[in-house]
Amino acid sequence: MKQLHEADPNLLANLKKYLDPELYGYAEKELEKFWQLCMTEFDKRAVHTDREGQPRLIKYDRFGNDVSEVWVNEGYRQTVKQTYESGIVGYVHKTIPELGRKGNYIYSYAQGYLLSQVEPGFYCPVTLTMATAYLLEHFADQELKNKYLPHVISTGEVERYEGATFLTERQGGSDVGANEVKAVPCGDHYKIYGEKYFASNAGMCGVAMVLARIEGSGPGTKGLSLFLVPWRTDDGALNGIQIRRLKDKLGVRAVPSAEVVFDGAKAYVVGDPTKGFYYMMEALNLSRVCNAVASIGIMKRALDEAVQYAEERSAFGQTLTSYPMVRETLAHLTARQEVQTSACFELIALFDRIMQAPEQATEAEKAWNRLLIAILKMRTAEEAIAFAHEAIEMHGGNGYIEDFVTPRLLRDAQVLTVWEGTANILSLEVLRLIRKHRIEERFNDKMREQLAALPGHLRPLAKPVESGLDELMESLPRLQEMPEHAQTYHAKKIANRLCDLYLSVTALKNASESERSEMIARLFLQHIWPQHLLDYEMIAVHCFDLLVNRNKKMRV
């Protein structure tokens, strides 16, 4: 098996840009260990969990009592233990013993990227635990934080509590303002009543962060408060919680998702009761970044599987990689995966700075952060499905057989367009940022500044990007003159154009790093801004070994 620096030098190159030398040295060493663990033990366990070892609900004990326990297989439990003990959640919030300093989200998301290549289902509980830790650290009072945060960020020194965030209700879905779960004051705490309809990590979490409406609060999202709900009481009994059933999902079967009923669950309000929705939206931004990270992880695994199969499979007397169309497909996938990975880690570096010290970030920086999260979450989720599809097609009939990983990649990828906001919801977020923050002006300034800084030999490559940016900026004033229904009709088109431009500029900025980087940029721009029916240069064919295998061989 390859080492990480051979399998994914693009990841390490991005980490080297954004981590200081001390943390990068630690990360490079520890990620190598984690990568080896992911591609061996975790990968084998993931197959078993997906096929035979899916979570199961044990509703009643032998005496007929409702115990609402979730069974998971022992291999999955071991993956859980090893992943959390690697510090994927904990070292964002506490000291890494070997360094005597904290880690950050950049390192954590690099771990998540590797984990998602083998078990994206489990990266969901990791995401929920990351969100829970963030909410506790930043918004909970000291007493609540002292009692629960050490367990949520445990790397083995104390009992671990996985986290969960419960938003979705049967009548609400994306319309969180329609939520009806209520909270009744009861001395120094509250009692929660009602049902959460899609509650992931149910039965595995030690604590859940739950949106509920305190009796007497107003309607809509402004009337929602955030509560910490322990899954069990101090004596180990269920805390007024029942699991009605587990969802029978298409993919990400490792994570138990359930319909959860609260019947007087003891709960503690987190922070200001009038800001519950705001707190959860801050955590949602974190989860959306996780979603993008999972997407580029699936993209990488699908690409690797496609390349490996094409190099080994013979058809009509030649390996698949001898054929120009196969070379074109694999080279274009390589370009798309690397550019989007680079864009995501550039976002993560900004996200980390804002999340670690939100009081130091300006409103303009926070709006920019939200824009990048929205467009990259939307695009990478769609690309994960496209990559899984291409990997299946590269395998032919074998790609459709569950003995190969490709069907699971497609099933697991499909949920990423739904989790944490669909393309429609994210496009409406982009529209709000335009209306409230005039974010398009900042976008235009940044893109033009970066295009102007390109070396002279790359400027011709940028012409379609400049034309696309011109068209966007000419269209937006007209869009804002349109009625509401017409603006929302165009929102997804605008969000996609913003993403096309951002990714194109990312590719161009990296293009000056090496001959290969320039070829990656050329291919990516061909994909986004196709100019001609015929491709006379055929870079994907002639530079295939340089692009896909990083060998300095050129085929003419």
C-alpha positions as CSV (number, residue, x, y, z in Angstrom):
1,M,0.0,0.0,0.0
2,K,1.2,3.5,-0.8
3,Q,2.2,6.0,1.9
4,L,0.2,9.1,2.2
5,H,2.8,11.4,0.6
6,E,2.6,9.1,-2.5
7,A,-1.2,8.6,-2.5
8,D,-2.2,12.2,-1.9
9,P,0.6,14.8,-2.2
10,N,-2.0,17.5,-3.0
11,L,-3.4,17.1,0.5
12,L,-0.1,17.5,2.1
13,A,0.8,20.5,-0.1
14,N,-2.4,22.2,1.0
15,L,-1.7,21.5,4.7
16,K,1.8,22.9,4.3
17,K,0.3,26.2,3.1
18,Y,-1.9,26.7,6.1
19,L,-0.2,24.9,9.1
20,D,2.8,26.4,10.8
21,P,5.9,24.2,10.6
22,E,5.6,22.6,14.0
23,L,2.0,21.6,13.6
24,Y,2.6,20.5,10.0
25,G,5.4,18.2,11.1
26,Y,3.1,16.6,13.7
27,A,0.2,16.4,11.3
28,E,2.3,14.8,8.5
29,K,3.4,12.0,10.9
30,E,0.1,11.4,12.5
31,L,-1.9,11.6,9.3
32,E,0.3,8.9,7.8
33,K,-0.6,6.6,10.7
34,F,-4.3,7.5,10.5
35,W,-4.2,6.9,6.7
36,Q,-2.8,3.4,7.1
37,L,-5.4,2.7,9.7
38,C,-8.2,4.0,7.5
39,M,-7.2,2.0,4.4
40,T,-6.7,-1.3,6.2
41,E,-8.7,-1.9,9.4
42,F,-11.4,0.9,9.0
43,D,-12.1,0.0,5.4
44,K,-12.7,-3.7,6.2
45,R,-14.9,-2.9,9.1
46,A,-16.9,-0.4,6.9
47,V,-17.8,-3.2,4.5
48,H,-19.1,-5.3,7.3
49,T,-21.1,-2.5,8.8
50,D,-22.7,-1.6,5.5
51,R,-23.6,-5.1,4.6
52,E,-24.2,-7.3,7.6
53,G,-23.5,-5.2,10.7
54,Q,-25.8,-2.2,10.4
55,P,-27.1,-0.6,13.6
56,R,-30.2,-2.2,15.0
57,L,-32.8,-0.9,17.4
58,I,-33.4,-3.0,20.5
59,K,-36.7,-1.6,21.5
60,Y,-37.7,-3.8,24.4
61,D,-35.9,-5.9,27.0
62,R,-37.1,-9.4,27.8
63,F,-39.6,-8.1,30.4
64,G,-41.2,-5.8,27.8
65,N,-39.7,-2.6,29.1
66,D,-38.9,0.1,26.5
67,V,-35.1,0.3,26.5
68,S,-34.6,2.0,23.1
69,E,-31.0,0.8,22.8
70,V,-29.1,0.9,19.5
71,W,-26.8,-2.1,18.8
72,V,-23.7,-1.5,16.7
73,N,-21.1,-4.1,15.8
74,E,-17.8,-4.5,17.6
75,G,-15.7,-3.5,14.6
76,Y,-17.6,-0.2,14.4
77,R,-17.1,0.4,18.1
78,Q,-13.4,-0.1,17.6
79,T,-13.3,2.4,14.7
80,V,-15.2,4.9,16.9
81,K,-12.6,4.4,19.7
82,Q,-9.6,4.7,17.5
83,T,-10.9,7.8,15.6
84,Y,-11.8,9.8,18.7
85,E,-8.6,8.9,20.4
86,S,-6.7,10.3,17.4
87,G,-7.9,13.7,18.5
88,I,-10.2,14.4,15.5
89,V,-12.5,16.3,17.8
90,G,-10.5,16.7,21.0
91,Y,-7.4,18.5,19.7
92,V,-9.4,21.4,18.3
93,H,-10.3,22.3,21.9
94,K,-7.4,21.0,24.1
95,T,-3.7,20.5,24.1
96,I,-1.9,17.9,22.0
97,P,0.3,16.3,24.7
98,E,3.2,15.8,22.3
99,L,3.3,19.5,21.3
100,G,2.0,21.2,24.4
101,R,-0.5,23.2,22.3
102,K,-3.9,22.9,20.6
103,G,-4.5,21.6,17.2
104,N,-7.0,23.3,14.9
105,Y,-9.8,22.7,12.4
106,I,-7.4,22.4,9.5
107,Y,-5.8,19.3,11.0
108,S,-9.1,17.9,12.1
109,Y,-10.6,18.3,8.7
110,A,-7.6,16.6,7.1
111,Q,-8.4,13.6,9.4
112,G,-12.0,13.8,8.3
113,Y,-11.0,13.8,4.7
114,L,-9.1,10.5,5.1
115,L,-11.8,9.0,7.2
116,S,-14.5,9.8,4.6
117,Q,-12.6,7.8,2.0
118,V,-13.4,4.6,3.9
119,E,-16.3,5.4,6.3
120,P,-18.2,8.6,5.5
121,G,-21.2,7.2,7.5
122,F,-19.1,7.4,10.7
123,Y,-17.9,10.9,9.8
124,C,-21.4,12.0,10.4
125,P,-21.2,11.2,14.2
126,V,-17.8,12.8,14.3
127,T,-19.3,15.9,12.7
128,L,-22.1,16.0,15.2
129,T,-19.6,15.6,18.1
130,M,-17.5,18.5,16.7
131,A,-20.7,20.7,16.5
132,T,-21.6,19.7,20.1
133,A,-18.1,20.6,21.3
134,Y,-18.2,23.9,19.6
135,L,-21.6,24.9,21.0
136,L,-20.6,23.9,24.5
137,E,-17.2,25.8,24.4
138,H,-18.6,29.0,22.9
139,F,-22.1,29.3,24.3
140,A,-22.7,27.2,27.4
141,D,-22.3,28.6,30.9
142,Q,-19.3,27.5,32.9
143,E,-21.1,24.9,35.0
144,L,-22.5,23.1,31.9
145,K,-19.2,23.4,30.1
146,N,-17.2,22.0,33.0
147,K,-19.6,19.0,33.4
148,Y,-19.9,17.9,29.8
149,L,-17.2,19.4,27.5
150,P,-14.4,17.2,28.9
151,H,-16.4,14.1,27.9
152,V,-17.3,15.4,24.5
153,I,-13.7,16.1,23.6
154,S,-12.3,13.0,25.3
155,T,-9.4,11.2,23.7
156,G,-9.6,8.4,26.2
157,E,-8.7,10.0,29.5
158,V,-12.3,10.2,30.7
159,E,-15.6,8.5,29.5
160,R,-16.4,9.7,26.0
161,Y,-19.8,11.2,25.1
162,E,-20.5,11.4,21.4
163,G,-22.6,14.3,20.4
164,A,-25.7,14.9,18.3
165,T,-27.7,17.9,17.0
166,F,-31.4,17.4,16.6
167,L,-33.2,20.0,14.4
168,T,-35.5,18.2,12.0
169,E,-39.2,17.6,12.8
170,R,-41.8,15.9,10.8
171,Q,-43.7,19.0,9.8
172,G,-40.6,21.2,9.4
173,G,-37.7,19.7,7.4
174,S,-35.7,22.7,6.1
175,D,-38.4,25.0,7.6
176,V,-37.0,25.0,11.1
177,G,-39.2,27.8,12.1
178,A,-42.2,25.4,12.0
179,N,-40.6,23.3,14.8
180,E,-43.0,22.4,17.6
181,V,-40.9,20.5,20.2
182,K,-41.5,22.3,23.5
183,A,-39.6,23.0,26.6
184,V,-41.3,23.4,30.0
185,P,-39.5,25.2,32.8
186,C,-38.8,22.9,35.8
187,G,-36.7,24.7,38.5
188,D,-33.1,24.9,37.4
189,H,-33.7,22.9,34.2
190,Y,-36.4,22.2,31.6
191,K,-38.4,19.2,30.4
192,I,-38.5,18.5,26.7
193,Y,-41.6,17.1,25.0
194,G,-42.1,16.2,21.3
195,E,-40.5,14.4,18.4
196,K,-37.4,14.9,16.3
197,Y,-38.0,13.1,13.0
198,F,-34.4,12.6,11.6
199,A,-32.1,12.4,14.6
200,S,-28.7,11.0,13.6
201,N,-26.4,9.3,16.1
202,A,-29.4,8.5,18.2
203,G,-28.6,5.9,20.9
204,M,-24.9,6.4,20.4
205,C,-24.6,10.0,21.7
206,G,-24.0,10.8,25.3
207,V,-25.5,14.3,24.8
208,A,-27.8,15.9,22.2
209,M,-28.1,19.5,21.4
210,V,-31.8,20.1,20.7
211,L,-33.8,23.1,19.4
212,A,-37.0,23.5,21.3
213,R,-39.6,26.2,22.0
214,I,-40.0,27.3,25.6
215,E,-43.6,27.6,26.5
216,G,-44.8,31.1,25.8
217,S,-42.1,31.9,23.3
218,G,-43.1,33.4,19.9
219,P,-43.4,31.6,16.6
220,G,-40.7,31.0,13.9
221,T,-37.0,30.6,14.4
222,K,-36.8,33.6,16.9
223,G,-38.8,31.6,19.4
224,L,-36.4,28.6,19.5
225,S,-33.9,28.0,22.3
226,L,-31.0,25.5,22.4
227,F,-30.8,22.8,25.0
228,L,-28.3,20.2,26.1
229,V,-30.1,16.9,26.7
230,P,-28.2,14.1,28.3
231,W,-29.2,10.8,26.7
232,R,-29.2,9.0,30.1
233,T,-29.6,10.1,33.7
234,D,-26.8,9.9,36.2
235,D,-28.0,6.4,37.3
236,G,-27.9,5.1,33.6
237,A,-31.6,5.2,32.9
238,L,-33.0,6.7,29.7
239,N,-33.6,10.4,30.2
240,G,-37.3,10.5,29.2
241,I,-36.3,9.4,25.6
242,Q,-37.7,6.8,23.3
243,I,-36.6,5.7,19.9
244,R,-39.6,5.0,17.7
245,R,-37.6,3.4,14.8
246,L,-34.3,3.6,12.9
247,K,-34.4,5.0,9.4
248,D,-33.8,2.5,6.7
249,K,-31.4,4.6,4.6
250,L,-30.0,4.3,1.1
251,G,-26.5,4.8,2.4
252,V,-24.3,6.0,5.3
253,R,-25.6,3.0,7.1
254,A,-23.0,3.2,9.8
255,V,-24.8,6.1,11.5
256,P,-28.0,5.3,13.3
257,S,-30.6,7.8,12.3
258,A,-33.9,7.7,14.2
259,E,-37.3,9.1,15.1
260,V,-36.8,10.2,18.7
261,V,-39.6,11.0,21.1
262,F,-38.9,13.2,24.2
263,D,-41.4,12.7,27.0
264,G,-40.2,14.9,29.8
265,A,-36.4,14.6,29.0
266,K,-34.4,16.7,31.5
267,A,-32.6,19.5,29.6
268,Y,-30.4,22.5,30.2
269,V,-30.7,25.7,28.3
270,V,-27.5,26.7,26.4
271,G,-26.6,30.4,26.4
272,D,-29.2,33.1,25.8
273,P,-32.6,31.4,25.3
274,T,-33.5,33.9,22.5
275,K,-30.5,32.9,20.4
276,G,-31.0,29.2,20.0
277,F,-31.5,29.3,16.3
278,Y,-28.4,31.5,15.8
279,Y,-26.3,29.1,17.9
280,M,-27.4,26.2,15.8
281,M,-26.8,28.0,12.6
282,E,-23.2,28.6,13.7
283,A,-22.9,24.9,14.3
284,L,-24.5,24.2,10.9
285,N,-21.7,26.1,9.2
286,L,-19.3,23.7,10.8
287,S,-21.3,20.8,9.7
288,R,-21.5,22.1,6.1
289,V,-17.7,22.3,6.0
290,C,-17.6,18.7,7.2
291,N,-20.1,17.8,4.4
292,A,-17.7,19.3,1.8
293,V,-14.8,17.5,3.4
294,A,-16.7,14.2,3.2
295,S,-17.5,15.0,-0.4
296,I,-13.9,15.6,-1.5
297,G,-13.0,12.4,0.4
298,I,-15.4,10.3,-1.5
299,M,-14.2,12.0,-4.7
300,K,-10.7,11.0,-3.9
301,R,-11.6,7.3,-3.2
302,A,-13.7,7.1,-6.3
303,L,-10.9,8.5,-8.4
304,D,-8.3,6.2,-6.9
305,E,-10.5,3.1,-7.4
306,A,-11.1,4.2,-11.1
307,V,-7.4,4.7,-11.8
308,Q,-6.3,1.5,-10.1
309,Y,-8.9,-0.6,-12.0
310,A,-8.2,1.1,-15.4
311,E,-4.5,0.5,-15.0
312,E,-5.0,-3.2,-14.3
313,R,-8.0,-4.1,-16.5
314,S,-7.3,-5.2,-20.1
315,A,-9.8,-4.8,-23.0
316,F,-9.2,-5.7,-26.6
317,G,-5.6,-6.5,-25.9
318,Q,-4.7,-3.2,-24.1
319,T,-5.1,-1.8,-20.6
320,L,-7.9,0.7,-20.2
321,T,-5.5,3.5,-19.6
322,S,-4.2,3.0,-23.2
323,Y,-7.4,4.4,-24.6
324,P,-7.7,8.2,-25.1
325,M,-11.3,8.5,-23.7
326,V,-10.3,6.7,-20.5
327,R,-7.3,9.0,-20.2
328,E,-9.4,12.0,-20.7
329,T,-11.9,10.9,-18.0
330,L,-9.3,10.1,-15.4
331,A,-7.2,13.3,-16.1
332,H,-10.3,15.5,-15.8
333,L,-11.4,13.8,-12.6
334,T,-7.9,14.4,-11.2
335,A,-8.0,18.0,-12.0
336,R,-11.5,18.5,-10.5
337,Q,-10.7,16.7,-7.3
338,E,-7.4,18.5,-6.7
339,V,-8.8,22.0,-7.4
340,Q,-11.8,21.5,-5.2
341,T,-9.7,20.0,-2.4
342,S,-7.4,23.1,-2.6
343,A,-10.5,25.4,-2.5
344,C,-11.9,23.6,0.5
345,F,-8.7,23.9,2.5
346,E,-8.3,27.5,1.6
347,L,-11.9,27.9,3.0
348,I,-11.0,25.8,6.1
349,A,-8.0,28.1,6.9
350,L,-10.4,31.1,6.9
351,F,-13.1,29.1,8.8
352,D,-10.6,28.0,11.5
353,R,-9.5,31.6,12.1
354,I,-13.1,32.8,12.5
355,M,-14.2,29.9,14.6
356,Q,-11.2,30.1,17.0
357,A,-11.6,33.9,17.5
358,P,-15.1,35.0,16.2
359,E,-14.8,38.3,18.2
360,Q,-11.8,39.3,16.0
361,A,-13.5,38.7,12.7
362,T,-15.4,41.5,10.9
363,E,-18.9,41.0,9.6
364,A,-17.6,41.2,6.1
365,E,-15.2,38.3,6.8
366,K,-18.0,36.2,8.4
367,A,-20.2,36.9,5.3
368,W,-17.4,35.8,3.0
369,N,-16.9,32.7,5.1
370,R,-20.6,31.8,4.8
371,L,-20.6,32.4,1.0
372,L,-17.7,30.0,0.5
373,I,-19.2,27.4,2.7
374,A,-22.5,27.6,0.8
375,I,-21.1,27.3,-2.7
376,L,-18.4,24.7,-1.9
377,K,-20.8,22.5,0.1
378,M,-23.2,22.6,-2.8
379,R,-20.7,21.9,-5.6
380,T,-18.6,19.2,-3.8
381,A,-21.7,17.2,-2.8
382,E,-22.9,17.1,-6.4
383,E,-19.4,16.2,-7.6
384,A,-19.1,13.3,-5.1
385,I,-22.1,11.7,-6.8
386,A,-20.6,12.4,-10.3
387,F,-17.2,10.8,-9.3
388,A,-18.9,7.7,-7.8
389,H,-20.9,7.4,-11.0
390,E,-17.7,7.7,-13.2
391,A,-15.9,5.1,-11.0
392,I,-18.8,2.7,-11.5
393,E,-18.7,3.2,-15.3
394,M,-15.0,2.7,-15.4
395,H,-15.4,-0.7,-13.7
396,G,-18.2,-1.6,-16.1
397,G,-20.4,-4.4,-14.7
398,N,-18.1,-5.0,-11.8
399,G,-18.7,-1.4,-10.6
400,Y,-22.4,-2.3,-10.0
401,I,-21.5,-5.3,-7.8
402,E,-21.4,-4.9,-4.0
403,D,-18.1,-6.9,-3.9
404,F,-16.5,-3.6,-5.0
405,V,-16.6,-0.4,-3.0
406,T,-18.1,1.6,-5.9
407,P,-21.8,1.0,-5.1
408,R,-21.3,2.0,-1.5
409,L,-19.5,5.2,-2.6
410,L,-22.5,6.2,-4.7
411,R,-25.0,5.3,-2.0
412,D,-23.0,7.2,0.6
413,A,-22.4,10.2,-1.7
414,Q,-26.1,10.7,-2.4
415,V,-27.0,11.9,1.1
416,L,-24.4,14.7,0.9
417,T,-26.6,16.8,-1.4
418,V,-29.3,16.6,1.3
419,W,-27.5,16.8,4.7
420,E,-27.0,20.3,6.0
421,G,-29.0,22.0,3.3
422,T,-30.0,21.2,-0.3
423,A,-28.7,23.2,-3.3
424,N,-32.0,25.2,-3.2
425,I,-31.5,26.1,0.5
426,L,-27.8,27.0,-0.1
427,S,-28.7,29.1,-3.1
428,L,-31.2,31.1,-1.0
429,E,-28.4,31.6,1.5
430,V,-26.3,33.1,-1.3
431,L,-29.2,35.3,-2.3
432,R,-29.5,36.6,1.3
433,L,-25.8,37.4,1.4
434,I,-26.1,39.4,-1.7
435,R,-29.1,41.3,-0.4
436,K,-27.8,41.9,3.2
437,H,-24.0,42.2,2.7
438,R,-23.6,43.0,-1.0
439,I,-21.3,40.1,-1.0
440,E,-20.9,40.2,-4.8
441,E,-18.9,43.4,-4.5
442,R,-16.3,41.7,-2.2
443,F,-16.4,38.6,-4.5
444,N,-15.7,40.8,-7.6
445,D,-12.9,42.7,-5.9
446,K,-11.2,39.6,-4.7
447,M,-11.4,37.7,-8.0
448,R,-10.2,40.6,-10.1
449,E,-7.3,41.2,-7.7
450,Q,-6.2,37.6,-7.9
451,L,-6.6,37.5,-11.6
452,A,-4.6,40.6,-12.0
453,A,-1.8,39.1,-10.0
454,L,-1.3,36.1,-12.3
455,P,2.0,35.8,-14.2
456,G,1.8,37.0,-17.8
457,H,2.0,33.6,-19.4
458,L,-1.2,32.6,-17.5
459,R,-3.3,35.6,-18.4
460,P,-4.6,34.2,-21.7
461,L,-5.9,31.2,-19.7
462,A,-7.9,33.6,-17.6
463,K,-9.9,35.2,-20.4
464,P,-13.0,32.9,-20.1
465,V,-13.0,33.4,-16.4
466,E,-12.8,37.2,-16.8
467,S,-15.7,37.1,-19.3
468,G,-17.7,34.9,-16.8
469,L,-17.1,37.4,-14.1
470,D,-18.1,40.3,-16.3
471,E,-21.4,38.6,-17.2
472,L,-22.1,37.9,-13.5
473,M,-21.5,41.5,-12.4
474,E,-23.6,42.8,-15.3
475,S,-26.5,40.4,-14.5
476,L,-26.7,41.0,-10.7
477,P,-28.1,44.6,-10.8
478,R,-30.8,43.4,-13.2
479,L,-31.5,40.4,-11.0
480,Q,-32.1,42.7,-8.0
481,E,-34.7,44.6,-10.0
482,M,-36.7,41.5,-10.6
483,P,-39.7,40.4,-8.4
484,E,-39.0,38.0,-5.5
485,H,-40.1,34.8,-7.4
486,A,-37.8,35.7,-10.3
487,Q,-34.9,36.3,-8.0
488,T,-35.3,32.9,-6.2
489,Y,-35.7,31.3,-9.7
490,H,-32.2,32.4,-10.6
491,A,-30.6,31.9,-7.2
492,K,-29.1,28.5,-8.0
493,K,-27.7,29.7,-11.3
494,I,-26.0,32.6,-9.5
495,A,-24.6,30.4,-6.8
496,N,-23.2,28.0,-9.4
497,R,-21.6,30.8,-11.4
498,L,-20.0,32.1,-8.2
499,C,-18.6,28.7,-7.5
500,D,-17.3,28.2,-11.1
501,L,-15.5,31.5,-10.8
502,Y,-14.0,30.8,-7.4
503,L,-12.8,27.4,-8.3
504,S,-11.3,28.7,-11.6
505,V,-9.4,31.4,-9.8
506,T,-8.2,28.7,-7.3
507,A,-6.9,26.6,-10.2
508,L,-5.2,29.6,-11.8
509,K,-3.5,30.8,-8.6
510,N,-2.0,27.3,-8.2
511,A,-1.0,27.1,-11.9
512,S,2.3,28.8,-11.4
513,E,3.6,26.3,-8.9
514,S,4.7,23.7,-11.5
515,E,4.3,22.4,-15.0
516,R,1.8,19.9,-13.6
517,S,-0.2,22.5,-11.8
518,E,-0.6,24.5,-15.0
519,M,-1.9,21.4,-16.8
520,I,-4.3,20.8,-13.9
521,A,-5.6,24.4,-14.3
522,R,-5.9,24.0,-18.1
523,L,-8.0,20.9,-17.7
524,F,-10.1,22.4,-15.0
525,L,-10.9,25.5,-17.1
526,Q,-11.8,23.3,-20.1
527,H,-14.3,21.5,-17.9
528,I,-15.9,24.7,-16.5
529,W,-15.6,26.9,-19.6
530,P,-15.7,24.7,-22.7
531,Q,-14.7,26.7,-25.8
532,H,-14.8,24.3,-28.8
533,L,-16.3,21.0,-29.8
534,L,-12.8,19.7,-30.8
535,D,-9.9,19.6,-28.4
536,Y,-6.8,20.0,-30.5
537,E,-4.4,20.0,-27.6
538,M,-5.6,16.8,-26.0
539,I,-3.7,17.6,-22.8
540,A,-5.5,14.9,-20.9
541,V,-4.0,12.3,-23.2
542,H,-0.6,13.7,-23.8
543,C,0.1,14.6,-20.2
544,F,-1.8,11.7,-18.6
545,D,1.2,10.2,-16.8
546,L,2.2,13.6,-15.4
547,L,-1.3,14.4,-14.3
548,V,-2.6,11.1,-13.0
549,N,0.5,9.2,-11.9
550,R,2.8,12.3,-11.4
551,N,5.4,10.7,-13.7
552,K,7.3,13.1,-16.0
553,K,6.4,11.1,-19.0
554,M,4.6,12.7,-22.0
555,R,2.8,10.8,-24.7
556,V,2.7,12.4,-28.1
